[in-house]
Amino acid sequence: MCPKVTSQHREEIRGRILQSAIECFSKNGFDRTRMDEISLSADVSKGTLYNYFNSKEDLFHALCDDSLELLKIQLDKLFISSKNDLISNAELFYENFQKIQKAGTTEVFFEAISESPRNPKLQEILFRHRMKIFKVVENYLQLQIEKGFLRGDTNIEFVASGLVSLFDGISAGSLLGMPEEFNKKVWAVTIRTILSTLQKHQTN
């Protein structure tokens, strides 16, 4: 009789596989990485690996889903604050989000972007992931409007797209060797400027 596999054990195996995928993708590139390399790195059989993920694209899709959940968690922490704390907390978003992401995740995402023109399935995953990110950020901006923290005429679609692009651009600079203290400052100054412009000011 086979031993019962608990949900906790399945999550541990899944997490180990995903971490190994990040390490392999960031080290060897998405295209050059093979599934058997990931199974070897994760110390699981190929059969076990394929029980969780059918392909490298499926693995990357799971990484996208995990990253989206981390974004929601970080935004929840940011936007439960008062109006007075909104900007100061937003200034720390870049630094805090980098801390909770798994090491190597940023490298993998940019690696996937470079590979996507030659991989339509990967390109579709990236496109859908980006649309989900935009929607999540839009929803949180809308919440701030409803709370009276931001102006009601704020175009949340464009602002959300701009904020995501700002974060991605700073992350790209980090991979190119820009000092992290500089990156944090760029984010803090820019986000303060944007949110200060969008804040709803009280009238007497």
Secondary structure as the mmCIF struct_conf table of DSSP 4:
data_model
#
loop_
_struct_conf.conf_type_id
_struct_conf.id
_struct_conf.beg_label_comp_id
_struct_conf.beg_label_asym_id
_struct_conf.beg_label_seq_id
_struct_conf.end_label_comp_id
_struct_conf.end_label_asym_id
_struct_conf.end_label_seq_id
HELX_LH_PP_P HELX_LH_PP_P1 CYS A 2 THR A 6
HELX_RH_AL_P HELX_RH_AL_P1 SER A 7 ASN A 28
TURN_TY1_P TURN_TY1_P1 PHE A 30 ARG A 32
HELX_RH_AL_P HELX_RH_AL_P2 MET A 35 ALA A 42
TURN_TY1_P TURN_TY1_P2 ASP A 43 ASP A 43
HELX_RH_AL_P HELX_RH_AL_P3 LYS A 46 TYR A 52
BEND BEND1 ASN A 54 SER A 55
HELX_RH_AL_P HELX_RH_AL_P4 LYS A 56 PHE A 79
TURN_TY1_P TURN_TY1_P3 ILE A 80 ILE A 80
BEND BEND2 SER A 81 SER A 81
HELX_RH_AL_P HELX_RH_AL_P5 LYS A 83 GLU A 91
TURN_TY1_P TURN_TY1_P4 LEU A 92 LEU A 92
HELX_RH_AL_P HELX_RH_AL_P6 PHE A 93 ILE A 100
BEND BEND3 GLN A 101 GLN A 101
HELX_LH_PP_P HELX_LH_PP_P2 LYS A 102 LYS A 102
TURN_TY1_P TURN_TY1_P5 ALA A 103 GLY A 104
HELX_RH_AL_P HELX_RH_AL_P7 THR A 105 GLU A 115
HELX_RH_3T_P HELX_RH_3T_P1 SER A 116 ARG A 118
HELX_RH_AL_P HELX_RH_AL_P8 PRO A 120 GLU A 146
TURN_TY1_P TURN_TY1_P6 LYS A 147 GLY A 148
BEND BEND4 PHE A 149 PHE A 149
STRN STRN1 LEU A 150 LEU A 150
TURN_TY1_P TURN_TY1_P7 GLY A 152 ASP A 153
HELX_RH_AL_P HELX_RH_AL_P9 ILE A 156 LEU A 175
TURN_TY1_P TURN_TY1_P8 LEU A 176 GLY A 177
HELX_RH_AL_P HELX_RH_AL_P10 GLU A 180 LEU A 198
STRN STRN2 GLN A 199 GLN A 199
HELX_LH_PP_P HELX_LH_PP_P3 LYS A 200 GLN A 202
#
